Amino acid sequence: MTTSSDTGGPIAPPPSEEPAAVHDGESRAADLRHFLSPENASVLYIYVVGFVIFSLWIPNLWLSFETQRSILNISFPIPALVAVGLVPSLLAGAFDLSIAGVMGAAAITSSWLVVDKGWSLPLALAAALGVALIAGMANGALVVKVGMNSFIATLGTGAVLGAYAEWRSGGVQITGLPDSFKNLARGEILWGVQAKVMYLIVAALVIWYVIEHTPIGRYLQATGDNADAARLAGVQTSRYAFGALIAGAFIAGVAGIVQTASISAGNANVGDPFLLTAFAAAFLGSTQFRGRFNVWGTVLAVWTLLSLVKGVELALQSYRWLNEFFFGSALIAAVGMSKVFERRAARRAAAQRQRDASAAESALAQAT
């Protein structure tokens, strides 16, 4: 239906919003399909396949609620927490190999102060986290200020922290932790989910928000992609790399304390089993969803790999070699996949440039 204007001409009805809405819906659906494509979410499909295999192979064990809860409460939180803590520094192009030493130093400091010195739990935890922060600042100073390679600097820092933990503990585990310490990890929050799962959720949400929804994330990525170009563009790359290393050390310190509460003892070597796990998960996670280091890809990688480890352990009644095998294989696969994707992207970009050049030449020929 049309109406007339004051001049007698018809007034067209307002344009319908439906085509734009339909277009937006199609665009979102296309984005979701791309986001969940096998190339971008391969670990998710690996988990589904593994879940189906174990459901058919050992249904009574694998489909047990207790099995899945044990993965969630026991196997999953600490490796995922350590791996998530690596994401900012890896995004900034720094490799923090000191995380095992930080975990051990925080574990021994907190347990020693509580058991041997009689400190209150809050003060002991604050001191342990202070040690972790000092380690992070030392890493930042060596990498950013001195200009050392992050591999060498953090490897050295980790060794020093490991020596401190061994000296402080006397080479033995520190036992006799109070229940208040143990409940830091074992206390149940909801539906049998332990407190350490909540620490992971909080850390993951905070780092995800900072990386994905603040300028800090863009600056970290720019620093990791090309620090010189980012610096010329006005990004204070030193500040962001320094902060990322501090954040990673702090989270490693938290993980060391929580793992100490989980096993009811302070152990100088508590962090050693998590070094390979964390890096393998972070690199495998970098091939998921975003094509760069990201939080949820890392969390999914940890969950998938540990679930597969648990499934094989239940099926074969063997476990000694599983962690090293799965996470070592994952690290190799992740780095290999990233190189394959890089070469594929480079070929696509070259083909697109060739098509654009051909189109330009054709247009020029027609114009003349």
C-alpha angles and dihedrals in degrees: 000000000000132000131204128251124224089269091055097252122129119260114222116231116255113274115264117253092209099091092054091047091049090048091050091049092050090048092052091048090050091049091050092049090050091046092052097038117128089251093056100033104029093138090059091056091045089055092049092050091047092048091053093047094051091043088059097036102045105006096160092055103031099045092048115119089222091057093053092044091051089055090049097045104031113021103031116044104063098043090046092048092051092046093049089051089058094056099083095048093044090048087054091050098254124125112212108202092165095080094099091052092046091052092050094046093049092046094051095041094052096043094043093051093048099042105031102027100033095231119163114261096247092052093046092050091048090052092049092050088047089058089051091050091049089052090051092050090049090052091048093049093049095045101036106027102031094033098229121160108266092231092057097038097049093040088056093045091050091051092051091049091048090052090050091051092049092048095046094048095043089232094293135097117264108231135175097074114172120248090250088063094046092049090062086080106016101045110114118234106181136345092356094306110143126231094250089067088059091053088055092049093050094047092046093049093048095048092042092052094047093047099041104031108032133060088248090075092053091048092049091052092046089051092051095043097049118345094187094052091045091051091051088051090057100262113143092227095174092058094051096045090047092050093046092055091049091049092050093050092048092053090046088053091052089049091051092052094046092048089051089054090047095055094034093232141081110242124182091211096047093118100049097088092053101056098080091036094055096047094044091051094045093050093044089047090053089067091056130086100332107036089235138064108304139162104239095044088053093048091048091049092053093047093048097047095045091047090053090048090052093047094051090044091055093044098046099027088229131111115155097095100031103088095048092045097048098041095041089051090046092053092051092045093047095052090043092050092049091053091048091050091047092053091045091051091048091052091049091049091049091049091049091050089050091051091048091050091049091049091050092050091048092050091048091050092051091048092054 
